[in-house]
């Protein structure tokens, strides 16, 4: 079934880069247009890598529902990233993205918390995702700030999570978890 298995090379699993400042090389670029059937907000995603791992930096674009202010901010973030990567051609975004591939840059990644329901059990859980925050050219000595670059659950999201989790526990224990109920 698997002939010559001894000749198969297996690469070690790459870890994902976590929050902090990382010197990385831009390995490839993809856009949402390359995803068959994708109908969400357009984006451009850069795969970056260093000896510690990889990260996928997703830069959001704009659609008909995006406000003018958001479009302006997203354009500035996108151009700053491309400038940090040494791109020179801004009349054509596809060419600018291709110019960025192969560049070595510094990036700041932050951790953002959110809550969702576990897909198997339905139990509300808090998860986190690593988000792109900013980039600079190699040697720019970016500084990571935990309070500025990380985003914990907001007080309202925290309260919503606690309420959802309590409701889940009550529903799955027949109300036994809450002894203050009169029945």
Backbone as CSV, one residue per row, in Angstrom:
resi,resn,N_x,N_y,N_z,CA_x,CA_y,CA_z,C_x,C_y,C_z
1,UNK,0.824,-1.193,0.000,0.000,0.000,0.000,0.873,1.265,0.000
2,UNK,1.879,1.339,0.850,2.781,2.491,0.897,4.193,2.014,0.625
3,UNK,4.531,1.905,-0.642,5.873,1.482,-1.018,6.868,2.608,-0.779
4,UNK,8.096,2.241,-0.497,9.207,3.188,-0.321,8.940,4.233,0.752
5,UNK,8.290,3.841,1.825,7.980,4.770,2.910,9.245,5.363,3.522
6,UNK,10.337,4.594,3.458,11.597,5.087,4.026,12.129,6.299,3.262
7,UNK,11.681,6.514,2.050,12.149,7.647,1.248,11.258,8.887,1.385
8,UNK,10.199,8.785,2.176,9.285,9.912,2.351,9.840,10.831,3.432
9,UNK,9.990,12.124,3.074,10.456,13.108,4.042,9.256,13.776,4.698
10,UNK,9.306,13.860,6.011,8.231,14.473,6.778,8.799,15.677,7.507
11,UNK,8.174,16.839,7.285,8.607,18.039,7.990,7.955,18.083,9.359
12,UNK,8.698,18.648,10.303,8.131,18.791,11.638,6.985,19.790,11.593
13,UNK,6.005,19.583,12.457,4.846,20.474,12.541,5.317,21.866,12.938
14,UNK,4.919,22.871,12.190,5.265,24.246,12.504,4.335,24.770,13.591
15,UNK,4.906,25.404,14.573,4.109,26.040,15.616,3.599,27.378,15.092
16,UNK,2.535,27.873,15.684,2.022,29.187,15.328,2.663,30.230,16.234
17,UNK,3.034,31.353,15.657,3.617,32.436,16.432,2.547,33.015,17.358
18,UNK,2.962,33.358,18.555,2.048,33.900,19.554,2.254,35.404,19.688
19,UNK,1.588,36.004,20.638,1.670,37.438,20.865,3.124,37.879,21.063
20,UNK,3.426,39.097,20.613,4.758,39.654,20.770,5.283,40.217,19.462
21,UNK,6.565,40.585,19.468,7.244,41.108,18.281,8.022,39.963,17.653
22,UNK,7.907,39.826,16.342,8.583,38.744,15.625,9.236,39.288,14.358
23,UNK,10.471,38.880,14.130,11.134,39.135,12.855,10.782,37.959,11.965
24,UNK,10.115,38.231,10.840,9.578,37.165,9.989,9.885,37.435,8.524
25,UNK,9.789,36.373,7.740,9.905,36.482,6.287,8.518,36.241,5.704
26,UNK,8.124,37.066,4.742,6.835,36.888,4.073,7.009,35.773,3.049
27,UNK,6.274,34.671,3.254,6.439,33.478,2.426,5.483,33.444,1.231
28,UNK,4.259,33.891,1.445,3.271,33.869,0.354,2.126,34.817,0.665
29,UNK,1.333,35.079,-0.354,0.170,35.941,-0.205,-1.002,35.278,-0.918
30,UNK,-2.175,35.377,-0.302,-3.419,34.866,-0.891,-4.510,35.892,-0.633
31,UNK,-5.544,35.850,-1.462,-6.681,36.736,-1.243,-7.952,35.908,-1.100
32,UNK,-8.972,36.548,-0.563,-10.260,35.871,-0.400,-10.837,35.466,-1.751
33,UNK,-10.462,36.164,-2.814,-10.955,35.831,-4.157,-10.488,34.432,-4.592
34,UNK,-9.414,33.936,-3.968,-8.890,32.609,-4.297,-9.626,31.490,-3.556
35,UNK,-10.513,31.846,-2.636,-11.303,30.854,-1.892,-12.630,30.643,-2.589
36,UNK,-12.799,29.470,-3.108,-14.033,29.143,-3.822,-15.230,29.234,-2.887
37,UNK,-16.237,29.968,-3.311,-17.471,30.078,-2.540,-17.431,31.076,-1.403
38,UNK,-16.334,31.778,-1.193,-16.246,32.742,-0.090,-17.074,33.981,-0.418
39,UNK,-17.928,34.381,0.525,-18.802,35.528,0.291,-18.679,36.611,1.360
40,UNK,-17.736,36.454,2.283,-17.579,37.437,3.360,-16.816,38.674,2.912
41,UNK,-16.372,39.442,3.876,-15.590,40.638,3.600,-14.279,40.237,2.921
42,UNK,-13.922,40.894,1.834,-12.675,40.543,1.145,-11.460,40.766,2.056
43,UNK,-10.419,40.000,1.845,-9.202,40.143,2.641,-7.991,39.695,1.827
44,UNK,-6.820,40.100,2.306,-5.544,39.630,1.794,-4.826,39.006,2.977
45,UNK,-4.269,37.825,2.779,-3.615,37.104,3.866,-2.165,36.812,3.486
46,UNK,-1.257,37.209,4.369,0.159,36.964,4.175,0.601,35.867,5.136
47,UNK,1.263,34.846,4.608,1.863,33.810,5.452,3.278,34.265,5.755
48,UNK,3.587,34.392,7.048,4.933,34.781,7.478,5.523,33.665,8.326
49,UNK,6.850,33.637,8.384,7.503,32.527,9.074,8.859,32.972,9.608
50,UNK,9.237,32.380,10.727,10.609,32.462,11.232,10.951,31.108,11.842
51,UNK,12.079,31.001,12.509,12.502,29.705,13.044,11.599,29.200,14.166
52,UNK,10.791,30.081,14.763,9.891,29.680,15.852,8.529,29.212,15.368
53,UNK,8.139,29.598,14.147,6.833,29.178,13.664,6.311,30.037,12.529
54,UNK,5.005,29.935,12.313,4.338,30.655,11.230,3.164,31.460,11.778
55,UNK,2.724,32.415,10.984,1.519,33.169,11.304,0.863,33.554,9.987
56,UNK,-0.438,33.689,10.019,-1.205,34.143,8.869,-1.761,35.518,9.224
57,UNK,-1.294,36.533,8.517,-1.699,37.909,8.791,-2.814,38.293,7.833
58,UNK,-4.012,38.399,8.373,-5.189,38.700,7.552,-5.498,40.191,7.641
59,UNK,-5.418,40.852,6.481,-5.723,42.272,6.397,-7.054,42.422,5.663
60,UNK,-8.046,42.953,6.356,-9.391,43.064,5.804,-9.482,44.132,4.733
61,UNK,-10.300,43.860,3.745,-10.594,44.810,2.685,-11.918,45.481,2.980
62,UNK,-12.642,45.817,1.934,-13.916,46.502,2.097,-14.931,45.938,1.125
63,UNK,-16.185,46.009,1.533,-17.293,45.626,0.657,-18.338,46.735,0.712
64,UNK,-19.492,46.497,0.140,-20.542,47.514,0.076,-21.050,47.933,1.455
65,UNK,-20.864,47.086,2.467,-21.353,47.393,3.812,-20.315,48.078,4.693
66,UNK,-19.116,48.291,4.191,-18.040,48.886,4.977,-18.154,50.408,4.938
67,UNK,-18.111,51.041,6.098,-18.221,52.502,6.170,-16.995,53.159,5.533
68,UNK,-17.162,54.398,5.128,-16.056,55.146,4.512,-14.888,55.293,5.485
69,UNK,-15.188,55.502,6.762,-14.131,55.638,7.768,-13.346,54.332,7.900
70,UNK,-14.054,53.209,7.917,-13.386,51.909,8.015,-12.544,51.631,6.773
71,UNK,-13.035,51.991,5.606,-12.276,51.810,4.361,-10.969,52.589,4.454
72,UNK,-11.040,53.833,4.924,-9.851,54.671,5.052,-8.825,54.038,5.992
73,UNK,-9.269,53.570,7.153,-8.365,52.946,8.122,-7.747,51.676,7.536
74,UNK,-8.553,50.841,6.904,-8.054,49.590,6.338,-7.033,49.833,5.227
75,UNK,-7.270,50.852,4.401,-6.305,51.194,3.344,-4.970,51.603,3.945
76,UNK,-5.019,52.405,5.001,-3.785,52.870,5.647,-3.024,51.699,6.270
77,UNK,-3.732,50.796,6.937,-3.088,49.622,7.536,-2.431,48.782,6.451
78,UNK,-3.140,48.569,5.358,-2.643,47.754,4.251,-1.398,48.386,3.627
79,UNK,-1.459,49.706,3.362,-0.309,50.369,2.739,0.891,50.394,3.681
80,UNK,0.667,50.628,4.977,1.790,50.610,5.934,2.468,49.246,5.951
81,UNK,1.658,48.183,5.892,2.230,46.837,5.858,3.088,46.664,4.604
82,UNK,2.546,47.039,3.458,3.286,46.895,2.199,4.547,47.747,2.189
83,UNK,4.481,48.947,2.745,5.672,49.808,2.821,6.737,49.170,3.713
84,UNK,6.318,48.594,4.846,7.267,47.922,5.735,7.956,46.769,5.020
85,UNK,7.226,46.145,4.089,7.758,45.006,3.343,8.544,45.439,2.102
86,UNK,8.686,46.736,1.903,9.503,47.217,0.801,8.804,47.346,-0.531
87,UNK,7.494,47.249,-0.567,6.762,47.403,-1.828,6.909,48.840,-2.325
88,UNK,6.949,48.980,-3.634,7.121,50.300,-4.243,5.989,50.663,-5.201
89,UNK,5.264,49.674,-5.697,4.234,49.894,-6.709,2.862,49.877,-6.048
90,UNK,2.269,51.059,-5.869,0.981,51.126,-5.183,-0.183,51.386,-6.135
91,UNK,0.097,51.502,-7.435,-0.984,51.685,-8.397,-1.725,50.376,-8.647
92,UNK,-1.085,49.257,-8.342,-1.693,47.945,-8.531,-1.443,47.112,-7.266
93,UNK,-2.464,46.919,-6.415,-2.266,46.184,-5.161,-1.698,44.773,-5.352
94,UNK,-2.067,44.083,-6.426,-1.560,42.732,-6.653,-0.049,42.746,-6.863
95,UNK,0.445,43.729,-7.597,1.890,43.839,-7.817,2.587,44.198,-6.509
96,UNK,2.007,45.111,-5.734,2.589,45.497,-4.448,2.693,44.292,-3.517
97,UNK,1.663,43.439,-3.511,1.683,42.240,-2.669,2.786,41.287,-3.115
98,UNK,2.944,41.130,-4.426,4.002,40.249,-4.941,5.376,40.798,-4.607
99,UNK,5.526,42.122,-4.619,6.802,42.741,-4.235,7.136,42.458,-2.765
100,UNK,6.112,42.316,-1.934,6.320,42.082,-0.498,6.810,40.668,-0.200
101,UNK,6.426,39.699,-1.031,6.808,38.303,-0.787,8.324,38.177,-0.836
102,UNK,8.877,37.512,0.179,10.321,37.327,0.288,10.984,38.330,1.202
103,UNK,10.267,39.406,1.566,10.828,40.437,2.439,10.892,39.958,3.880
104,UNK,11.862,40.484,4.612,11.974,40.237,6.048,11.518,41.510,6.752
105,UNK,10.560,41.357,7.647,9.985,42.489,8.371,9.832,42.127,9.840
106,UNK,9.473,43.115,10.638,9.092,42.877,12.030,7.592,43.090,12.136
107,UNK,6.924,42.219,12.891,5.481,42.362,13.094,5.155,42.268,14.575
108,UNK,4.098,42.938,14.957,3.549,42.788,16.306,2.269,41.984,16.170
109,UNK,2.178,40.922,16.955,0.978,40.102,17.024,0.386,40.252,18.416
110,UNK,-0.921,40.370,18.501,-1.611,40.489,19.779,-2.611,39.364,19.957
111,UNK,-2.998,39.137,21.196,-3.972,38.088,21.504,-5.319,38.741,21.785
112,UNK,-6.364,38.232,21.123,-7.723,38.731,21.312,-8.593,37.593,21.817
113,UNK,-9.287,37.836,22.944,-10.185,36.822,23.501,-11.599,37.013,22.963
114,UNK,-12.289,35.900,22.847,-13.701,35.911,22.461,-14.344,34.673,23.060
115,UNK,-15.661,34.665,23.100,-16.322,33.452,23.592,-17.240,32.912,22.512
116,UNK,-17.382,31.601,22.536,-18.191,30.902,21.549,-18.709,29.628,22.195
117,UNK,-19.516,28.888,21.465,-19.993,27.608,21.975,-19.145,26.495,21.376
118,UNK,-18.719,25.553,22.223,-17.951,24.404,21.757,-18.774,23.654,20.713
119,UNK,-18.159,23.330,19.587,-18.912,22.721,18.485,-19.391,21.309,18.811
120,UNK,-18.741,20.623,19.742,-19.142,19.262,20.082,-20.150,19.206,21.227
121,UNK,-19.915,20.032,22.268,-20.757,19.954,23.458,-21.788,21.082,23.557
122,UNK,-21.529,22.176,22.838,-22.411,23.343,22.941,-22.106,24.210,24.150
123,UNK,-21.143,23.807,24.963,-20.801,24.572,26.168,-20.097,25.870,25.786
124,UNK,-20.496,26.996,26.365,-19.796,28.252,26.117,-18.351,28.171,26.633
125,UNK,-17.401,28.601,25.804,-15.981,28.565,26.162,-15.324,29.870,25.717
126,UNK,-14.285,30.274,26.449,-13.493,31.439,26.076,-12.299,30.937,25.284
127,UNK,-12.075,31.534,24.120,-10.943,31.175,23.266,-10.167,32.438,22.942
128,UNK,-9.023,32.259,22.325,-8.253,33.423,21.891,-7.695,33.178,20.497
129,UNK,-7.438,34.270,19.819,-6.877,34.228,18.477,-5.739,35.246,18.440
130,UNK,-4.734,34.953,17.636,-3.618,35.867,17.472,-3.876,36.734,16.246
131,UNK,-3.867,38.046,16.441,-4.172,39.008,15.387,-2.944,39.842,15.029
132,UNK,-2.867,40.232,13.772,-1.848,41.172,13.302,-2.167,42.552,13.862
133,UNK,-1.163,43.233,14.385,-1.350,44.591,14.905,-0.627,45.632,14.070
134,UNK,0.653,45.424,13.791,1.400,46.378,12.983,2.696,45.754,12.509
135,UNK,3.322,46.417,11.528,4.583,45.932,10.975,5.551,47.093,10.801
136,UNK,6.813,46.738,10.737,7.861,47.707,10.442,8.952,47.006,9.663
137,UNK,9.788,47.774,8.996,10.881,47.142,8.266,11.834,46.436,9.230
138,UNK,12.614,45.509,8.709,13.595,44.803,9.525,14.482,45.832,10.234
139,UNK,14.698,45.615,11.530,15.534,46.516,12.314,14.795,47.707,12.899
140,UNK,13.487,47.757,12.773,12.737,48.910,13.280,12.518,48.861,14.787
141,UNK,12.863,47.748,15.424,12.773,47.611,16.882,11.398,47.970,17.434
142,UNK,10.373,47.321,16.905,9.015,47.515,17.402,8.934,47.072,18.856
143,UNK,8.034,47.666,19.618,7.873,47.343,21.030,6.465,46.813,21.270
144,UNK,6.372,45.660,21.917,5.089,45.044,22.246,4.615,45.549,23.598
145,UNK,3.357,45.932,23.684,2.745,46.404,24.923,1.525,45.529,25.204
146,UNK,1.580,44.725,26.276,0.487,43.796,26.598,-0.865,44.503,26.692
147,UNK,-0.910,45.659,27.335,-2.197,46.329,27.525,-2.709,46.969,26.240
148,UNK,-1.820,47.387,25.364,-2.225,48.038,24.116,-2.529,47.020,23.011
149,UNK,-1.752,45.946,22.937,-1.856,45.022,21.805,-2.711,43.783,22.075
150,UNK,-2.988,43.482,23.333,-3.863,42.351,23.658,-5.240,42.872,24.009
151,UNK,-6.259,42.072,23.727,-7.628,42.487,24.025,-8.342,41.343,24.753
152,UNK,-8.569,41.544,26.049,-9.328,40.574,26.842,-10.812,40.768,26.561
153,UNK,-11.621,39.832,27.021,-13.072,39.978,26.893,-13.503,41.290,27.534
154,UNK,-14.390,42.001,26.872,-14.925,43.231,27.446,-15.821,42.858,28.629
155,UNK,-16.094,43.801,29.524,-16.999,43.495,30.641,-18.363,42.983,30.164
156,UNK,-18.902,43.542,29.091,-20.212,43.082,28.612,-20.107,41.678,28.001
157,UNK,-19.016,41.393,27.269,-18.821,40.041,26.727,-18.592,39.034,27.846
158,UNK,-17.872,39.469,28.878,-17.617,38.594,30.032,-18.925,38.252,30.739
159,UNK,-19.777,39.247,30.909,-21.077,39.025,31.553,-21.954,38.116,30.689
160,UNK,-21.931,38.325,29.375,-22.718,37.483,28.470,-22.214,36.045,28.502
161,UNK,-20.901,35.876,28.551,-20.335,34.532,28.642,-20.770,33.848,29.940
162,UNK,-20.654,34.563,31.065,-21.028,33.978,32.363,-22.505,33.578,32.385
163,UNK,-23.363,34.426,31.834,-24.799,34.118,31.786,-25.055,32.901,30.898
164,UNK,-24.408,32.853,29.752,-24.588,31.719,28.835,-24.047,30.434,29.450
165,UNK,-22.919,30.541,30.145,-22.323,29.344,30.757,-23.200,28.832,31.896
166,UNK,-23.724,29.753,32.700,-24.621,29.355,33.794,-25.889,28.702,33.233
167,UNK,-26.446,29.268,32.179,-27.637,28.691,31.561,-27.335,27.304,31.008
168,UNK,-26.159,27.137,30.433,-25.756,25.828,29.914,-25.653,24.811,31.047
169,UNK,-24.997,25.212,32.155,-24.845,24.290,33.289,-26.207,23.926,33.873
170,UNK,-27.087,24.907,34.018,-28.421,24.642,34.556,-29.218,23.719,33.647
171,UNK,-29.116,23.926,32.342,-29.852,23.098,31.386,-29.348,21.660,31.377
172,UNK,-28.067,21.496,31.653,-27.475,20.158,31.587,-27.435,19.438,32.926
173,UNK,-27.866,20.109,33.998,-27.925,19.446,35.304,-29.349,19.424,35.838
174,UNK,-30.306,19.803,34.988,-31.710,19.803,35.405,-32.002,20.835,36.467
175,UNK,-31.190,21.905,36.516,-31.419,22.965,37.488,-30.798,22.685,38.838
176,UNK,-30.118,21.553,39.016,-29.522,21.199,40.299,-28.387,22.148,40.667
177,UNK,-27.723,22.737,39.669,-26.578,23.601,39.929,-26.984,24.897,40.621
178,UNK,-28.248,25.283,40.551,-28.688,26.523,41.139,-29.685,26.210,42.249
179,UNK,-29.211,26.203,43.497,-30.052,25.855,44.638,-30.979,26.991,45.073
180,UNK,-30.829,28.195,44.504,-31.660,29.307,44.915,-33.031,29.297,44.236
181,UNK,-33.246,28.378,43.325,-34.529,28.290,42.642,-35.592,27.739,43.613
182,UNK,-36.825,28.297,43.651,-37.852,27.857,44.584,-38.475,26.526,44.211
183,UNK,-38.176,25.954,43.080,-38.791,24.688,42.683,-37.761,23.710,42.184
